[in-house]
Amino acid sequence: KDIRESLRTGAPMTAEDVAELLGGSAQAKIGDHYYASLEAAVAGAQANDVITIFAGTYNGFNVPTELNNVTFVGETDADGNNLVTIKTLEEGIESHTGGVFVQAETTTFKNLNFTAGETIVNSRVSWMTSSLGNTNGDTGMRSSLKNLTVENCNFVGSGVQYAIWTNQGNVTVKNSTITKYD
């Protein structure tokens, strides 16, 4: 298969095609479109998309308001074990909370491991710093969150702050574990 032809015509490419083209590997995909980074997939997503995240470890990120009803699904092995880890609450992670900050109205996370370090990235908002969450308060960040669903996710903290935090909307947690958070 000629990758240049796929690029020219817009034909779908496999993860292997993307790896060959980028000299690395794809980190995520939406439908038949592969992305070199999770951040690029989030930037390329639209409402109602499913973002599949391939095995690996990634930093926290923001889910903007316009990505309503987006689902993030981590890759699993044959036994159903999560192969994707999202690092949160560590120095250098650039999201509002130091974790995954959800501004969209409805968002679902499936098959992900969230790990929390001990560094609170933004002390101004440390009262609501979490691995996964949002705020609609006085921080200058606005969120439309109404429904947050967390399914088959594992949160492993380091004794600091919160696994999931919100001051609005409904949170549904299914088949998930939360350990070592305050």
N, C-alpha and C positions, 0 to 999 in steps of 0.2 A: 504494500500500500504506500502510495506517495503522500507524505504528510503535507508537502507544499500544495498538492491538489486539494486536500481537505481544507487547508487554510483559505485557498482561493475561492472555493465553492461554498464554504461554510458547512461542509459535511461533518457529521459527528465524529469525534476522535475518541479513542480508548484511553484509559489511564496510561497504558504503555506508550501510545503515540505522544501524549503530553510529556511524559518522562523523557522520551527521546528528543523532543523539540526543546524542552527547557534544560536538558542536561541534569535533571533531577527527577522529582516525582510530583504528581498532583496531590494536593492536600484535601481538596473537597470537590464536589460536583453538584450541579443542579440539573436534573434531567440528563441530557447527553453532553452537557457542557462541563468541562473539567477546568479547575482553577489551580494555579500554582501555590496559592496561599488561602488560608481561611478568610483573611481580611478581604481578599479579592472576591471571594464567593459572596461574602456579606454585601460588599459594594455592588456586585452584579445581580443580587437577588431582587425579586419583586414580591409584592403581596401574594400570599398563598403558595409560595415555593417551598419545596423540601430541600434542605441543604444536607447532603450526605458528607460527613467528615471522615476521612480515611485515618487508619491507625496512626497514632503519633501523639506528641505532647505539644500543646498550643497555649499561648497566653490568652488572658481574658480579653473581651472585646465588647463593643456597644452594638445593640440591636436598635436601629433608629425607628422613629415613629412610623415612617412610611412602609415598614416591613410587617404589615399586619398579617396575622395568621400564618406566620412562617414557622416551620418545624425544623429543628436541628437534630439530626440522627447520627449518632456515632457508630462506626463500624464495630462489629462483634466477631468473635471467633466461632467455630463450629459448635461450641458448647454454650454460646450465648454470653460469654464474658466480654465486658466492655474493653475495647482496645484504644479508646480515645481518652486522653486526660487534658483537662483545661486547668492550667496553673493560674491561681488567683492570689491576691493579697501578697504579692511579692514585688520588690523594687523593680522598676522599669516597665511594669505592666500599665499601659496607658488606656484605662477605661475609667469612667466616672467613679466607680466604687472600688477599683482595684481588682474587680472580678468581671463578671458579665453583667452589664447594665442594660436593662430591658426598658425601652421607651415605647415599643409597639403595643397595640391594644390587646392582641391575643398572640401568645408565643408558646411553643412547646419544645421541650428538651427531652431527648430519649437516648438511652444507652451511653451516657457520658460519666466519666469520673472527674470530680472537681477536687483539687488539692489546694490547701491554703498555707501560705508561708506565714511568717511572723511580722512582716513589714507592712505597716499601714501606709499606703501610697500617698493619700491626701488627708492629712490630719484635720483639715477644716471640716471634713464630712465623716470623720471616723465614727461618729455616733450611729451611722447607718452603713458602715462599710461591711460588705458581705461578699460571699463567693458568687451569688446570683441574686439580683434584686433590682430595685428601682426606688425612686423617690419623686414626690411631687411637692417638694417643700421649697425652702428658701435658698437652695444651692444654685439657682439659676438654670438648673436642668429641669425640663418638664417631661412628664411621661403620661401616656394615655392608657396605661395598663388596666385592663379589666379582667383578663383571664391568663394565668400563668400555669402551665401544666408541666410537671416534672415526673418522668416515668423511667424506671430502671436506671436511676442515676445513683452514684455513690459520692458522698461528700466527706472528705477526710480533712479535718482542720488541724491546727497546731495550738489549740487552746485560746485562740483570739477571735473575737467578733462573731459573726453570724454565718450560717450556711445559706439561708434564704431570708431576705428581708424585703418588705414592701409596706407602704402605708396607704395602699389603695387596692381595690379589685379583689378577685378570688384567686387563691392558690390551691391547686390540686397536686398532691404528691402521691404517687403510686409505686409500689415495689421498689423503694429507694431506701438507702441507709444514710444516716448522718451521725458522724462520730467526731469527737475531739474539738467541738466548738464550745464557746462559753454559753 
